[in-house]
Amino acid sequence: MKRGLFVFPAVAVALWLSTISAAAAEWCSNDPAIHFVNASGRLQTVYLTTYGEGVEHANAVSAVAYTYITQYGDHGRKTHLKLKVFVPDDSRHHFHVRWVVSTGPGGTGKILGRHDGDSGQSNSFAADVSS
């Protein structure tokens, strides 16, 4: 009986700790499509998935603003996509933000570029896209 009294509190503490660590790992995301003309002259789409650390930042993440320019290279076989991205702070101030440029929505498909930064700051990074 004494062993059973110890096991129950230990299991309860383990479950509580796993809940805390799972909540700490939650992210919210936004996923706009970027359409551009690639180096070979064809329309191409990639996705800029923006992740904010903590679901409480979902409104700020959904307000992501971005600009991009394209540069061509490798004799029409590569398109260099240069991005400037911005996620505003929210009432909780700065939070960690991660961007992924990929060929599929939600960071799926081929990953073309990634960047980590903070909200409230302009962040720049690049992705190379094969034509």
N, CA, C and O atoms as a printed pandas DataFrame, in Angstrom:
     atom_number atom_name residue_name chain_id  residue_number  x_coord  y_coord  z_coord
0              1         N          MET        A               1    0.812   -1.195    0.000
1              2        CA          MET        A               1    0.000    0.000    0.000
2              3         C          MET        A               1    0.859    1.265    0.000
3              4         O          MET        A               1    0.502    2.255   -0.639
4              5         N          LYS        A               2    1.986    1.240    0.709
5              6        CA          LYS        A               2    2.846    2.417    0.751
6              7         C          LYS        A               2    3.408    2.736   -0.634
7              8         O          LYS        A               2    3.564    3.903   -0.992
8              9         N          ARG        A               3    3.710    1.698   -1.407
9             10        CA          ARG        A               3    4.239    1.907   -2.741
10            11         C          ARG        A               3    3.207    2.602   -3.635
11            12         O          ARG        A               3    3.562    3.479   -4.422
12            13         N          GLY        A               4    1.956    2.223   -3.520
13            14        CA          GLY        A               4    0.883    2.834   -4.288
14            15         C          GLY        A               4    0.696    4.298   -3.947
15            16         O          GLY        A               4    0.365    5.100   -4.821
16            17         N          LEU        A               5    0.902    4.662   -2.686
17            18        CA          LEU        A               5    0.772    6.063   -2.283
18            19         C          LEU        A               5    1.870    6.920   -2.899
19            20         O          LEU        A               5    1.653    8.103   -3.162
20            21         N          PHE        A               6    3.034    6.348   -3.132
21            22        CA          PHE        A               6    4.121    7.092   -3.742
22            23         C          PHE        A               6    3.938    7.200   -5.256
23            24         O          PHE        A               6    4.246    8.241   -5.836
24            25         N          VAL        A               7    3.448    6.157   -5.897
25            26        CA          VAL        A               7    3.318    6.136   -7.346
26            27         C          VAL        A               7    2.318    7.191   -7.835
27            28         O          VAL        A               7    2.586    7.874   -8.823
28            29         N          PHE        A               8    1.192    7.330   -7.171
29            30        CA          PHE        A               8    0.177    8.288   -7.612
30            31         C          PHE        A               8    0.706    9.720   -7.642
31            32         O          PHE        A               8    0.537   10.389   -8.661
32            33         N          PRO        A               9    1.339   10.229   -6.573
33            34        CA          PRO        A               9    1.873   11.595   -6.655
34            35         C          PRO        A               9    2.968   11.730   -7.716
35            36         O          PRO        A               9    3.065   12.769   -8.369
36            37         N          ALA        A              10    3.780   10.708   -7.894
37            38        CA          ALA        A              10    4.850   10.784   -8.894
38            39         C          ALA        A              10    4.261   10.877  -10.301
39            40         O          ALA        A              10    4.749   11.650  -11.125
40            41         N          VAL        A              11    3.222   10.098  -10.579
41            42        CA          VAL        A              11    2.571   10.150  -11.882
42            43         C          VAL        A              11    1.897   11.503  -12.084
43            44         O          VAL        A              11    1.960   12.070  -13.175
44            45         N          ALA        A              12    1.258   12.020  -11.048
45            46        CA          ALA        A              12    0.591   13.323  -11.148
46            47         C          ALA        A              12    1.602   14.426  -11.452
47            48         O          ALA        A              12    1.332   15.293  -12.283
48            49         N          VAL        A              13    2.758   14.407  -10.794
49            50        CA          VAL        A              13    3.796   15.410  -11.039
50            51         C          VAL        A              13    4.331   15.275  -12.463
51            52         O          VAL        A              13    4.545   16.284  -13.134
52            53         N          ALA        A              14    4.550   14.050  -12.936
53            54        CA          ALA        A              14    5.053   13.836  -14.293
54            55         C          ALA        A              14    4.066   14.365  -15.329
55            56         O          ALA        A              14    4.479   14.996  -16.302
56            57         N          LEU        A              15    2.787   14.123  -15.140
57            58        CA          LEU        A              15    1.772   14.628  -16.071
58            59         C          LEU        A              15    1.724   16.148  -16.069
59            60         O          LEU        A              15    1.607   16.776  -17.121
60            61         N          TRP        A              16    1.813   16.734  -14.881
61            62        CA          TRP        A              16    1.805   18.188  -14.763
62            63         C          TRP        A              16    3.015   18.795  -15.483
63            64         O          TRP        A              16    2.868   19.787  -16.198
64            65         N          LEU        A              17    4.212   18.212  -15.305
65            66        CA          LEU        A              17    5.412   18.724  -15.961
66            67         C          LEU        A              17    5.329   18.576  -17.474
67            68         O          LEU        A              17    5.784   19.458  -18.202
68            69         N          SER        A              18    4.754   17.473  -17.967
69            70        CA          SER        A              18    4.638   17.306  -19.414
70            71         C          SER        A              18    3.663   18.321  -20.000
71            72         O          SER        A              18    3.848   18.765  -21.133
72            73         N          THR        A              19    2.636   18.693  -19.253
73            74        CA          THR        A              19    1.690   19.713  -19.710
74            75         C          THR        A              19    2.377   21.066  -19.815
75            76         O          THR        A              19    2.145   21.809  -20.769
76            77         N          ILE        A              20    3.211   21.387  -18.852
77            78        CA          ILE        A              20    3.938   22.661  -18.867
78            79         C          ILE        A              20    4.883   22.706  -20.051
79            80         O          ILE        A              20    4.923   23.711  -20.761
80            81         N          SER        A              21    5.651   21.638  -20.289
81            82        CA          SER        A              21    6.602   21.671  -21.398
82            83         C          SER        A              21    5.889   21.695  -22.740
83            84         O          SER        A              21    6.386   22.318  -23.678
84            85         N          ALA        A              22    4.742   21.038  -22.864
85            86        CA          ALA        A              22    3.989   21.078  -24.119
86            87         C          ALA        A              22    3.447   22.479  -24.373
87            88         O          ALA        A              22    3.460   22.946  -25.512
88            89         N          ALA        A              23    2.975   23.147  -23.341
89            90        CA          ALA        A              23    2.457   24.511  -23.508
90            91         C          ALA        A              23    3.568   25.472  -23.891
91            92         O          ALA        A              23    3.342   26.400  -24.667
92            93         N          ALA        A              24    4.759   25.262  -23.362
93            94        CA          ALA        A              24    5.873   26.146  -23.675
94            95         C          ALA        A              24    6.317   26.003  -25.125
95            96         O          ALA        A              24    6.917   26.925  -25.677
96            97         N          ALA        A              25    6.034   24.875  -25.745
97            98        CA          ALA        A              25    6.466   24.629  -27.115
98            99         C          ALA        A              25    5.417   25.032  -28.147
99           100         O          ALA        A              25    5.627   24.793  -29.336
100          101         N          GLU        A              26    4.314   25.625  -27.752
101          102        CA          GLU        A              26    3.259   25.988  -28.695
102          103         C          GLU        A              26    3.656   27.226  -29.503
103          104         O          GLU        A              26    4.240   28.175  -28.982
104          105         N          TRP        A              27    3.318   27.179  -30.790
105          106        CA          TRP        A              27    3.582   28.279  -31.688
106          107         C          TRP        A              27    2.306   28.585  -32.446
107          108         O          TRP        A              27    1.468   27.703  -32.633
108          109         N          CYS        A              28    2.152   29.803  -32.876
109          110        CA          CYS        A              28    1.063   30.155  -33.778
110          111         C          CYS        A              28    1.706   30.458  -35.126
111          112         O          CYS        A              28    2.907   30.723  -35.187
112          113         N          SER        A              29    0.936   30.424  -36.199
113          114        CA          SER        A              29    1.556   30.641  -37.503
114          115         C          SER        A              29    0.632   31.355  -38.477
115          116         O          SER        A              29   -0.583   31.412  -38.288
116          117         N          ASN        A              30    1.241   31.893  -39.519
117          118        CA          ASN        A              30    0.550   32.538  -40.631
118          119         C          ASN        A              30    1.309   32.128  -41.886
119          120         O          ASN        A              30    2.517   31.898  -41.817
120          121         N          ASP        A              31    0.638   32.029  -43.030
121          122        CA          ASP        A              31    1.249   31.385  -44.183
122          123         C          ASP        A              31    0.885   32.045  -45.518
123          124         O          ASP        A              31    0.214   31.414  -46.336
124          125         N          PRO        A              32    1.307   33.302  -45.768
125          126        CA          PRO        A              32    0.961   33.911  -47.058
126          127         C          PRO        A              32    1.750   33.296  -48.216
127          128         O          PRO        A              32    2.904   32.896  -48.060
128          129         N          ALA        A              33    1.106   33.232  -49.368
129          130        CA          ALA        A              33    1.764   32.779  -50.588
130          131         C          ALA        A              33    2.442   33.972  -51.258
131          132         O          ALA        A              33    1.892   35.073  -51.279
132          133         N          ILE        A              34    3.627   33.749  -51.799
133          134        CA          ILE        A              34    4.355   34.779  -52.536
134          135         C          ILE        A              34    4.439   34.313  -53.986
135          136         O          ILE        A              34    4.991   33.252  -54.277
136          137         N          HIS        A              35    3.887   35.118  -54.887
137          138        CA          HIS        A              35    3.909   34.805  -56.315
138          139         C          HIS        A              35    4.923   35.728  -56.982
139          140         O          HIS        A              35    4.926   36.934  -56.739
140          141         N          PHE        A              36    5.780   35.160  -57.820
141          142        CA          PHE        A              36    6.792   35.956  -58.502
142          143         C          PHE        A              36    7.153   35.277  -59.824
143          144         O          PHE        A              36    6.841   34.106  -60.040
144          145         N          VAL        A              37    7.801   36.019  -60.685
145          146        CA          VAL        A              37    8.291   35.481  -61.947
146          147         C          VAL        A              37    9.729   35.027  -61.715
147          148         O          VAL        A              37   10.584   35.815  -61.310
148          149         N          ASN        A              38    9.983   33.749  -61.975
149          150        CA          ASN        A              38   11.327   33.213  -61.718
150          151         C          ASN        A              38   12.279   33.536  -62.872
151          152         O          ASN        A              38   11.891   34.178  -63.848
152          153         N          ALA        A              39   13.518   33.089  -62.748
153          154        CA          ALA        A              39   14.565   33.429  -63.710
154          155         C          ALA        A              39   14.267   32.920  -65.114
155          156         O          ALA        A              39   14.755   33.496  -66.086
156          157         N          SER        A              40   13.480   31.860  -65.245
157          158        CA          SER        A              40   13.158   31.344  -66.577
158          159         C          SER        A              40   11.883   31.966  -67.143
159          160         O          SER        A              40   11.416   31.566  -68.209
160          161         N          GLY        A              41   11.313   32.960  -66.419
161          162        CA          GLY        A              41   10.161   33.690  -66.922
162          163         C          GLY        A              41    8.808   33.097  -66.565
163          164         O          GLY        A              41    7.781   33.573  -67.048
164          165         N          ARG        A              42    8.789   32.061  -65.721
165          166        CA          ARG        A              42    7.519   31.438  -65.331
166          167         C          ARG        A              42    7.059   31.943  -63.961
167          168         O          ARG        A              42    7.863   32.273  -63.090
168          169         N          LEU        A              43    5.732   31.990  -63.810
169          170        CA          LEU        A              43    5.154   32.357  -62.514
170          171         C          LEU        A              43    5.402   31.223  -61.523
171          172         O          LEU        A              43    5.160   30.057  -61.833
172          173         N          GLN        A              44    5.881   31.566  -60.345
173          174        CA          GLN        A              44    6.182   30.577  -59.318
174          175         C          GLN        A              44    5.608   31.048  -57.989
175          176         O          GLN        A              44    5.493   32.247  -57.739
176          177         N          THR        A              45    5.251   30.093  -57.146
177          178        CA          THR        A              45    4.702   30.401  -55.821
178          179         C          THR        A              45    5.524   29.711  -54.755
179          180         O          THR        A              45    5.846   28.528  -54.869
180          181         N          VAL        A              46    5.859   30.457  -53.720
181          182        CA          VAL        A              46    6.444   29.894  -52.500
182          183         C          VAL        A              46    5.615   30.410  -51.331
183          184         O          VAL        A              46    4.806   31.325  -51.490
184          185         N          TYR        A              47    5.817   29.827  -50.173
185          186        CA          TYR        A              47    5.046   30.207  -48.995
186          187         C          TYR        A              47    5.982   30.720  -47.917
187          188         O          TYR        A              47    7.015   30.118  -47.626
188          189         N          LEU        A              48    5.599   31.842  -47.335
189          190        CA          LEU        A              48    6.335   32.435  -46.223
190          191         C          LEU        A              48    5.571   32.095  -44.944
191          192         O          LEU        A              48    4.621   32.784  -44.571
192          193         N          THR        A              49    5.996   31.037  -44.290
193          194        CA          THR        A              49    5.332   30.639  -43.048
194          195         C          THR        A              49    5.982   31.393  -41.901
195          196         O          THR        A              49    7.197   31.340  -41.714
196          197         N          THR        A              50    5.168   32.087  -41.145
197          198        CA          THR        A              50    5.638   32.883  -40.014
198          199         C          THR        A              50    5.133   32.245  -38.734
199          200         O          THR        A              50    3.932   32.037  -38.563
200          201         N          TYR        A              51    6.055   31.939  -37.839
201          202        CA          TYR        A              51    5.711   31.329  -36.556
202          203         C          TYR        A              51    6.024   32.309  -35.431
203          204         O          TYR        A              51    7.085   32.933  -35.427
204          205         N          GLY        A              52    5.110   32.444  -34.483
205          206        CA          GLY        A              52    5.348   33.237  -33.292
206          207         C          GLY        A              52    5.334   32.315  -32.089
207          208         O          GLY        A              52    4.448   31.469  -31.963
208          209         N          GLU        A              53    6.296   32.467  -31.214
209          210        CA          GLU        A              53    6.402   31.577  -30.056
210          211         C          GLU        A              53    5.339   31.943  -29.029
211          212         O          GLU        A              53    5.447   32.954  -28.335
212          213         N          GLY        A              54    4.307   31.100  -28.944
213          214        CA          GLY        A              54    3.204   31.307  -28.020
214          215         C          GLY        A              54    1.930   31.657  -28.754
215          216         O          GLY        A              54    1.893   32.614  -29.527
216          217         N          VAL        A              55    0.885   30.883  -28.514
217          218        CA          VAL        A              55   -0.379   31.106  -29.221
218          219         C          VAL        A              55   -1.007   32.454  -28.867
219          220         O          VAL        A              55   -1.871   32.941  -29.597
220          221         N          GLU        A              56   -0.593   33.049  -27.778
221          222        CA          GLU        A              56   -1.145   34.351  -27.401
222          223         C          GLU        A              56   -0.712   35.462  -28.358
223          224         O          GLU        A              56   -1.240   36.572  -28.293
224          225         N          HIS        A              57    0.243   35.173  -29.244
225          226        CA          HIS        A              57    0.722   36.167  -30.201
226          227         C          HIS        A              57    0.098   35.998  -31.590
227          228         O          HIS        A              57    0.582   36.588  -32.555
228          229         N          ALA        A              58   -0.958   35.209  -31.701
229          230        CA          ALA        A              58   -1.561   34.896  -33.002
230          231         C          ALA        A              58   -1.994   36.157  -33.755
231          232         O          ALA        A              58   -1.810   36.231  -34.970
232          233         N          ASN        A              59   -2.556   37.135  -33.075
233          234        CA          ASN        A              59   -2.998   38.357  -33.758
234          235         C          ASN        A              59   -1.826   39.132  -34.341
235          236         O          ASN        A              59   -1.915   39.643  -35.457
236          237         N          ALA        A              60   -0.738   39.223  -33.603
237          238        CA          ALA        A              60    0.442   39.928  -34.106
238          239         C          ALA        A              60    1.053   39.168  -35.286
239          240         O          ALA        A              60    1.462   39.783  -36.272
240          241         N          VAL        A              61    1.118   37.853  -35.195
241          242        CA          VAL        A              61    1.686   37.050  -36.279
242          243         C          VAL        A              61    0.841   37.171  -37.546
243          244         O          VAL        A              61    1.379   37.204  -38.653
244          245         N          SER        A              62   -0.467   37.238  -37.385
245          246        CA          SER        A              62   -1.328   37.362  -38.569
246          247         C          SER        A              62   -1.181   38.734  -39.235
247          248         O          SER        A              62   -1.645   38.920  -40.361
248          249         N          ALA        A              63   -0.551   39.689  -38.566
249          250        CA          ALA        A              63   -0.318   41.022  -39.133
250          251         C          ALA        A              63    1.062   41.135  -39.782
251          252         O          ALA        A              63    1.558   42.240  -39.999
252          253         N          VAL        A              64    1.681   39.993  -40.092
253          254        CA          VAL        A              64    3.011   40.007  -40.704
254          255         C          VAL        A              64    2.992   40.864  -41.976
255          256         O          VAL        A              64    2.064   40.793  -42.781
256          257         N          ALA        A              65    4.023   41.656  -42.128
257          258        CA          ALA        A              65    4.195   42.463  -43.337
258          259         C          ALA        A              65    5.519   42.048  -43.973
259          260         O          ALA        A              65    6.498   41.785  -43.275
260          261         N          TYR        A              66    5.538   41.991  -45.292
261          262        CA          TYR        A              66    6.770   41.604  -45.961
262          263         C          TYR        A              66    6.893   42.301  -47.310
263          264         O          TYR        A              66    5.900   42.672  -47.936
264          265         N          THR        A              67    8.115   42.462  -47.727
265          266        CA          THR        A              67    8.428   42.907  -49.080
266          267         C          THR        A              67    9.501   41.964  -49.603
267          268         O          THR        A              67   10.210   41.321  -48.830
268          269         N          TYR        A              68    9.610   41.890  -50.910
269          270        CA          TYR        A              68   10.649   41.045  -51.484
270          271         C          TYR        A              68   11.099   41.605  -52.828
271          272         O          TYR        A              68   10.372   42.342  -53.494
272          273         N          ILE        A              69   12.304   41.237  -53.199
273          274        CA          ILE        A              69   12.812   41.515  -54.534
274          275         C          ILE        A              69   13.381   40.206  -55.066
275          276         O          ILE        A              69   13.777   39.326  -54.302
276          277         N          THR        A              70   13.413   40.097  -56.386
277          278        CA          THR        A              70   13.999   38.921  -56.998
278          279         C          THR        A              70   15.255   39.322  -57.758
279          280         O          THR        A              70   15.306   40.371  -58.401
280          281         N          GLN        A              71   16.257   38.473  -57.672
281          282        CA          GLN        A              71   17.480   38.626  -58.452
282          283         C          GLN        A              71   17.712   37.294  -59.151
283          284         O          GLN        A              71   17.444   36.233  -58.587
284          285         N          TYR        A              72   18.207   37.352  -60.371
285          286        CA          TYR        A              72   18.385   36.144  -61.157
286          287         C          TYR        A              72   19.864   35.827  -61.310
287          288         O          TYR        A              72   20.710   36.719  -61.369
288          289         N          GLY        A              73   20.153   34.537  -61.374
289          290        CA          GLY        A              73   21.544   34.116  -61.520
290          291         C          GLY        A              73   21.651   32.736  -62.134
291          292         O          GLY        A              73   20.653   32.114  -62.499
292          293         N          ASP        A              74   22.865   32.281  -62.237
293          294        CA          ASP        A              74   23.191   30.955  -62.758
294          295         C          ASP        A              74   22.575   30.756  -64.143
295          296         O          ASP        A              74   22.013   29.699  -64.428
296          297         N          HIS        A              75   22.680   31.771  -65.001
297          298        CA          HIS        A              75   22.200   31.716  -66.392
298          299         C          HIS        A              75   20.731   31.308  -66.493
299          300         O          HIS        A              75   20.364   30.467  -67.314
300          301         N          GLY        A              76   19.887   31.922  -65.637
301          302        CA          GLY        A              76   18.447   31.667  -65.694
302          303         C          GLY        A              76   17.983   30.425  -64.964
303          304         O          GLY        A              76   16.838   30.004  -65.125
304          305         N          ARG        A              77   18.860   29.829  -64.158
305          306        CA          ARG        A              77   18.465   28.617  -63.431
306          307         C          ARG        A              77   18.151   28.869  -61.958
307          308         O          ARG        A              77   17.576   28.004  -61.298
308          309         N          LYS        A              78   18.511   30.015  -61.442
309          310        CA          LYS        A              78   18.282   30.319  -60.028
310          311         C          LYS        A              78   17.599   31.669  -59.876
311          312         O          LYS        A              78   17.890   32.619  -60.602
312          313         N          THR        A              79   16.698   31.729  -58.930
313          314        CA          THR        A              79   16.080   32.990  -58.539
314          315         C          THR        A              79   16.419   33.203  -57.072
315          316         O          THR        A              79   16.159   32.344  -56.229
316          317         N          HIS        A              80   16.993   34.340  -56.784
317          318        CA          HIS        A              80   17.359   34.704  -55.422
318          319         C          HIS        A              80   16.256   35.618  -54.895
319          320         O          HIS        A              80   16.085   36.730  -55.395
320          321         N          LEU        A              81   15.522   35.172  -53.913
321          322        CA          LEU        A              81   14.418   35.923  -53.323
322          323         C          LEU        A              81   14.921   36.574  -52.036
323          324         O          LEU        A              81   15.238   35.881  -51.069
324          325         N          LYS        A              82   14.993   37.905  -52.025
325          326        CA          LYS        A              82   15.434   38.639  -50.828
326          327         C          LYS        A              82   14.200   39.203  -50.135
327          328         O          LYS        A              82   13.419   39.936  -50.743
328          329         N          LEU        A              83   14.030   38.863  -48.878
329          330        CA          LEU        A              83   12.836   39.255  -48.130
330          331         C          LEU        A              83   13.174   40.178  -46.970
331          332         O          LEU        A              83   14.221   40.054  -46.335
332          333         N          LYS        A              84   12.262   41.103  -46.710
333          334        CA          LYS        A              84   12.251   41.893  -45.476
334          335         C          LYS        A              84   10.910   41.599  -44.835
335          336         O          LYS        A              84    9.862   41.790  -45.451
336          337         N          VAL        A              85   10.945   41.133  -43.599
337          338        CA          VAL        A              85    9.717   40.742  -42.919
338          339         C          VAL        A              85    9.617   41.464  -41.582
339          340         O          VAL        A              85   10.620   41.795  -40.948
340          341         N          PHE        A              86    8.375   41.695  -41.177
341          342        CA          PHE        A              86    8.125   42.415  -39.924
342          343         C          PHE        A              86    6.861   41.865  -39.278
343          344         O          PHE        A              86    5.808   41.774  -39.910
344          345         N          VAL        A              87    6.988   41.504  -38.019
345          346        CA          VAL        A              87    5.839   41.129  -37.189
346          347         C          VAL        A              87    5.787   42.150  -36.053
347          348         O          VAL        A              87    6.771   42.313  -35.330
348          349         N          PRO        A              88    4.661   42.835  -35.884
349          350        CA          PRO        A              88    4.597   43.848  -34.825
350          351         C          PRO        A              88    4.608   43.220  -33.438
351          352         O          PRO        A              88    4.220   42.067  -33.248
352          353         N          ASP        A              89    5.062   44.013  -32.480
353          354        CA          ASP        A              89    4.931   43.589  -31.079
354          355         C          ASP        A              89    3.449   43.584  -30.724
355          356         O          ASP        A              89    2.629   44.194  -31.411
356          357         N          ASP        A              90    3.127   42.902  -29.662
357          358        CA          ASP        A              90    1.759   42.977  -29.156
358          359         C          ASP        A              90    1.806   43.515  -27.733
359          360         O          ASP        A              90    2.837   44.031  -27.301
360          361         N          SER        A              91    0.726   43.404  -27.018
361          362        CA          SER        A              91    0.670   43.972  -25.664
362          363         C          SER        A              91    1.669   43.308  -24.716
363          364         O          SER        A              91    1.967   43.855  -23.654
364          365         N          ARG        A              92    2.183   42.152  -25.083
365          366        CA          ARG        A              92    3.178   41.474  -24.256
366          367         C          ARG        A              92    4.606   41.847  -24.663
367          368         O          ARG        A              92    5.566   41.316  -24.104
368          369         N          HIS        A              93    4.751   42.743  -25.618
369          370        CA          HIS        A              93    6.017   43.256  -26.133
370          371         C          HIS        A              93    6.693   42.257  -27.070
371          372         O          HIS        A              93    6.001   41.564  -27.817
372          373         N          HIS        A              94    8.018   42.162  -27.052
373          374        CA          HIS        A              94    8.770   41.315  -27.989
374          375         C          HIS        A              94    8.493   39.829  -27.762
375          376         O          HIS        A              94    8.246   39.392  -26.638
376          377         N          PHE        A              95    8.539   39.069  -28.845
377          378        CA          PHE        A              95    8.491   37.606  -28.740
378          379         C          PHE        A              95    9.282   37.019  -29.906
379          380         O          PHE        A              95    9.513   37.692  -30.910
380          381         N          HIS        A              96    9.688   35.782  -29.769
381          382        CA          HIS        A              96   10.498   35.104  -30.779
382          383         C          HIS        A              96    9.655   34.779  -32.008
383          384         O          HIS        A              96    8.520   34.318  -31.889
384          385         N          VAL        A              97   10.222   35.025  -33.190
385          386        CA          VAL        A              97    9.541   34.762  -34.457
386          387         C          VAL        A              97   10.468   33.933  -35.339
387          388         O          VAL        A              97   11.682   34.136  -35.346
388          389         N          ARG        A              98    9.884   33.004  -36.076
389          390        CA          ARG        A              98   10.634   32.174  -37.020
390          391         C          ARG        A              98    9.923   32.207  -38.366
391          392         O          ARG        A              98    8.698   32.099  -38.431
392          393         N          TRP        A              99   10.700   32.359  -39.446
393          394        CA          TRP        A              99   10.154   32.349  -40.792
394          395         C          TRP        A              99   10.742   31.176  -41.565
395          396         O          TRP        A              99   11.922   30.853  -41.429
396          397         N          VAL        A             100    9.905   30.550  -42.374
397          398        CA          VAL        A             100   10.341   29.477  -43.259
398          399         C          VAL        A             100    9.766   29.765  -44.644
399          400         O          VAL        A             100    8.565   29.997  -44.782
400          401         N          VAL        A             101   10.612   29.751  -45.658
401          402        CA          VAL        A             101   10.165   29.858  -47.048
402          403         C          VAL        A             101   10.236   28.453  -47.625
403          404         O          VAL        A             101   11.285   27.808  -47.598
404          405         N          SER        A             102    9.103   27.987  -48.150
405          406        CA          SER        A             102    9.054   26.619  -48.663
406          407         C          SER        A             102    8.166   26.548  -49.900
407          408         O          SER        A             102    7.450   27.493  -50.229
408          409         N          THR        A             103    8.232   25.406  -50.573
409          410        CA          THR        A             103    7.425   25.216  -51.774
410          411         C          THR        A             103    5.996   24.799  -51.455
411          412         O          THR        A             103    5.139   24.817  -52.339
412          413         N          GLY        A             104    5.727   24.426  -50.219
413          414        CA          GLY        A             104    4.379   24.028  -49.821
414          415         C          GLY        A             104    3.903   24.842  -48.633
415          416         O          GLY        A             104    4.717   25.389  -47.889
416          417         N          PRO        A             105    2.594   24.928  -48.448
417          418        CA          PRO        A             105    2.062   25.688  -47.308
418          419         C          PRO        A             105    2.434   25.045  -45.974
419          420         O          PRO        A             105    2.642   23.835  -45.884
420          421         N          GLY        A             106    2.512   25.877  -44.954
421          422        CA          GLY        A             106    2.799   25.371  -43.609
422          423         C          GLY        A             106    4.201   24.830  -43.438
423          424         O          GLY        A             106    4.428   23.960  -42.597
424          425         N          GLY        A             107    5.148   25.329  -44.223
425          426        CA          GLY        A             107    6.529   24.860  -44.107
426          427         C          GLY        A             107    6.745   23.481  -44.711
427          428         O          GLY        A             107    7.740   22.822  -44.409
428          429         N          THR        A             108    5.816   23.034  -45.569
429          430        CA          THR        A             108    5.972   21.720  -46.193
430          431         C          THR        A             108    6.680   21.868  -47.535
431          432         O          THR        A             108    6.976   22.980  -47.971
432          433         N          GLY        A             109    6.941   20.764  -48.168
433          434        CA          GLY        A             109    7.664   20.801  -49.439
434          435         C          GLY        A             109    9.134   21.045  -49.177
435          436         O          GLY        A             109    9.644   20.755  -48.095
436          437         N          LYS        A             110    9.799   21.573  -50.166
437          438        CA          LYS        A             110   11.230   21.856  -50.049
438          439         C          LYS        A             110   11.437   23.154  -49.268
439          440         O          LYS        A             110   10.828   24.175  -49.588
440          441         N          ILE        A             111   12.281   23.118  -48.263
441          442        CA          ILE        A             111   12.622   24.314  -47.482
442          443         C          ILE        A             111   13.681   25.090  -48.261
443          444         O          ILE        A             111   14.753   24.562  -48.556
444          445         N          LEU        A             112   13.379   26.329  -48.586
445          446        CA          LEU        A             112   14.266   27.162  -49.394
446          447         C          LEU        A             112   15.052   28.161  -48.563
447          448         O          LEU        A             112   16.109   28.622  -48.993
448          449         N          GLY        A             113   14.563   28.500  -47.394
449          450        CA          GLY        A             113   15.241   29.436  -46.512
450          451         C          GLY        A             113   14.537   29.509  -45.179
451          452         O          GLY        A             113   13.342   29.228  -45.084
452          453         N          ARG        A             114   15.269   29.886  -44.149
453          454        CA          ARG        A             114   14.690   30.086  -42.812
454          455         C          ARG        A             114   15.444   31.189  -42.084
455          456         O          ARG        A             114   16.601   31.496  -42.374
456          457         N          HIS        A             115   14.735   31.765  -41.129
457          458        CA          HIS        A             115   15.327   32.857  -40.351
458          459         C          HIS        A             115   14.643   32.938  -38.996
459          460         O          HIS        A             115   13.431   32.746  -38.899
460          461         N          ASP        A             116   15.408   33.219  -37.955
461          462        CA          ASP        A             116   14.876   33.463  -36.614
462          463         C          ASP        A             116   15.120   34.917  -36.258
463          464         O          ASP        A             116   16.168   35.476  -36.583
464          465         N          GLY        A             117   14.153   35.527  -35.591
465          466        CA          GLY        A             117   14.286   36.916  -35.188
466          467         C          GLY        A             117   13.304   37.256  -34.092
467          468         O          GLY        A             117   12.799   36.370  -33.403
468          469         N          ASP        A             118   13.037   38.519  -33.931
469          470        CA          ASP        A             118   12.127   38.998  -32.892
470          471         C          ASP        A             118   11.068   39.898  -33.497
471          472         O          ASP        A             118   11.288   40.550  -34.518
472          473         N          SER        A             119    9.921   39.921  -32.850
473          474        CA          SER        A             119    8.869   40.842  -33.269
474          475         C          SER        A             119    9.324   42.272  -33.012
475          476         O          SER        A             119   10.234   42.523  -32.222
476          477         N          GLY        A             120    8.669   43.201  -33.698
477          478        CA          GLY        A             120    8.979   44.612  -33.491
478          479         C          GLY        A             120   10.241   45.072  -34.194
479          480         O          GLY        A             120   10.634   46.230  -34.051
480          481         N          GLN        A             121   10.889   44.191  -34.952
481          482        CA          GLN        A             121   12.117   44.536  -35.654
482          483         C          GLN        A             121   12.012   44.082  -37.107
483          484         O          GLN        A             121   11.388   43.065  -37.409
484          485         N          SER        A             122   12.626   44.843  -37.990
485          486        CA          SER        A             122   12.696   44.437  -39.384
486          487         C          SER        A             122   13.749   43.335  -39.507
487          488         O          SER        A             122   14.862   43.470  -38.999
488          489         N          ASN        A             123   13.391   42.262  -40.176
489          490        CA          ASN        A             123   14.293   41.136  -40.347
490          491         C          ASN        A             123   14.488   40.893  -41.839
491          492         O          ASN        A             123   13.529   40.956  -42.609
492          493         N          SER        A             124   15.713   40.618  -42.249
493          494        CA          SER        A             124   16.023   40.353  -43.648
494          495         C          SER        A             124   16.659   38.978  -43.784
495          496         O          SER        A             124   17.479   38.574  -42.960
496          497         N          PHE        A             125   16.271   38.269  -44.830
497          498        CA          PHE        A             125   16.909   37.004  -45.154
498          499         C          PHE        A             125   16.619   36.670  -46.603
499          500         O          PHE        A             125   15.849   37.368  -47.263
500          501         N          ALA        A             126   17.231   35.611  -47.100
501          502        CA          ALA        A             126   17.109   35.269  -48.521
502          503         C          ALA        A             126   16.797   33.793  -48.683
503          504         O          ALA        A             126   17.050   32.976  -47.797
504          505         N          ALA        A             127   16.241   33.479  -49.840
505          506        CA          ALA        A             127   15.942   32.083  -50.218
506          507         C          ALA        A             127   16.332   31.923  -51.678
507          508         O          ALA        A             127   16.059   32.798  -52.500
508          509         N          ASP        A             128   16.964   30.815  -51.997
509          510        CA          ASP        A             128   17.305   30.503  -53.377
510          511         C          ASP        A             128   16.304   29.523  -53.941
511          512         O          ASP        A             128   16.041   28.479  -53.345
512          513         N          VAL        A             129   15.737   29.861  -55.105
513          514        CA          VAL        A             129   14.700   29.064  -55.733
514          515         C          VAL        A             129   15.222   28.600  -57.093
515          516         O          VAL        A             129   15.670   29.412  -57.902
516          517         N          SER        A             130   15.163   27.302  -57.336
517          518        CA          SER        A             130   15.536   26.783  -58.659
518          519         C          SER        A             130   14.406   27.080  -59.625
519          520         O          SER        A             130   13.231   26.975  -59.273
520          521         N          SER        A             131   14.762   27.448  -60.834
521          522        CA          SER        A             131   13.743   27.754  -61.857
522          523         C          SER        A             131   13.259   26.498  -62.543
523          524         O          SER        A             131   12.405   26.567  -63.427
